[in-house]
């Protein structure tokens, strides 16, 4: 490997380490503000959603089938179906839309 790769790995390690250690260094006391606590509570969910959503749309052969699978999953989750039912129904929706698009 070239020295650039090692430099990239070193920079990424430093950034990852700083992100995890900086809050421990800056805030030594317990956070009592309700807004800040709720904000920090939901940050992992927001980051996960921001990373996952584009992959859901572009993982299929067509954006329309990705949107159909996403809409189906949201609807089934809203109806409080189990995770297995949500996943299977969104896969079936993607499959059907892909077949319709291929037929056209």
C-alpha positions as CSV (number, residue, x, y, z in Angstrom):
1,X,0.0,0.0,0.0
2,X,1.1,3.5,-0.6
3,X,1.8,6.0,2.1
4,X,-1.3,7.9,1.2
5,X,-3.5,5.0,2.3
6,X,-1.8,5.0,5.7
7,X,-2.3,8.7,6.0
8,X,-6.0,8.3,5.2
9,X,-6.4,5.6,7.8
10,X,-4.6,7.7,10.4
11,X,-6.7,10.8,9.7
12,X,-9.9,8.7,9.9
13,X,-8.8,7.1,13.1
14,X,-8.1,10.5,14.6
15,X,-11.4,11.9,13.5
16,X,-13.3,8.9,14.9
17,X,-11.4,9.1,18.2
18,X,-12.0,12.8,18.6
19,X,-15.7,12.5,18.0
20,X,-15.9,9.9,20.8
21,X,-13.6,11.6,23.3
22,X,-14.4,15.2,22.8
23,X,-17.8,15.1,24.7
24,X,-16.1,13.3,27.6
25,X,-13.5,16.1,27.8
26,X,-15.8,19.0,27.3
27,X,-18.6,18.0,29.6
28,X,-17.5,16.8,33.0
29,X,-20.8,17.3,34.7
30,X,-24.1,15.5,34.1
31,X,-26.2,17.2,31.5
32,X,-29.5,18.4,33.1
33,X,-31.0,20.4,30.2
34,X,-34.0,18.4,28.9
35,X,-33.6,19.8,25.3
36,X,-29.9,18.8,25.1
37,X,-30.6,15.4,26.6
38,X,-33.4,14.7,24.2
39,X,-31.2,16.0,21.3
40,X,-28.4,13.6,22.2
41,X,-30.8,10.8,22.7
42,X,-32.1,11.0,19.1
43,X,-28.8,11.7,17.3
44,X,-28.0,8.0,16.7
45,X,-31.4,7.5,15.2
46,X,-31.1,10.5,12.9
47,X,-27.6,9.4,11.8
48,X,-28.8,5.9,11.1
49,X,-31.7,7.2,9.1
50,X,-29.5,9.6,7.1
51,X,-27.2,6.7,6.2
52,X,-29.9,4.2,5.5
53,X,-32.5,6.2,3.5
54,X,-30.4,6.8,0.3
55,X,-29.3,3.1,0.3
56,X,-33.0,2.0,0.5
57,X,-33.9,4.1,-2.6
58,X,-30.9,3.3,-4.8
59,X,-30.4,-0.4,-3.8
60,X,-32.8,-1.7,-6.4
61,X,-32.6,-1.6,-10.2
62,X,-35.0,1.4,-10.4
63,X,-35.8,4.3,-8.1
64,X,-39.5,3.6,-8.5
65,X,-39.2,0.1,-7.1
66,X,-37.1,1.5,-4.2
67,X,-39.7,4.1,-3.4
68,X,-42.5,1.4,-3.7
69,X,-40.6,-0.8,-1.2
70,X,-40.0,2.1,1.1
71,X,-43.6,3.3,1.0
72,X,-44.8,-0.3,1.7
73,X,-42.4,-0.6,4.6
74,X,-43.5,2.7,6.1
75,X,-47.2,1.7,5.7
76,X,-46.7,-1.7,7.3
77,X,-44.7,-0.2,10.1
78,X,-47.3,2.4,10.7
79,X,-49.9,-0.4,11.0
80,X,-47.6,-1.9,13.7
81,X,-46.8,-5.1,11.9
82,X,-43.8,-7.2,12.9
83,X,-40.4,-6.6,11.5
84,X,-40.6,-9.8,9.5
85,X,-43.9,-8.8,7.9
86,X,-42.5,-5.3,7.1
87,X,-39.4,-6.7,5.5
88,X,-41.2,-9.3,3.5
89,X,-43.9,-7.0,2.3
90,X,-41.4,-4.4,1.1
91,X,-39.4,-7.1,-0.7
92,X,-42.6,-8.3,-2.4
93,X,-43.5,-4.7,-3.4
94,X,-40.0,-4.2,-4.9
95,X,-40.2,-7.5,-6.8
96,X,-43.7,-6.7,-8.2
97,X,-42.7,-3.2,-9.3
98,X,-39.4,-4.5,-10.9
99,X,-41.5,-7.1,-12.9
100,X,-43.9,-4.4,-14.0
101,X,-41.1,-2.1,-15.1
102,X,-39.3,-5.0,-16.9
103,X,-42.6,-5.9,-18.7
104,X,-43.1,-2.3,-20.0
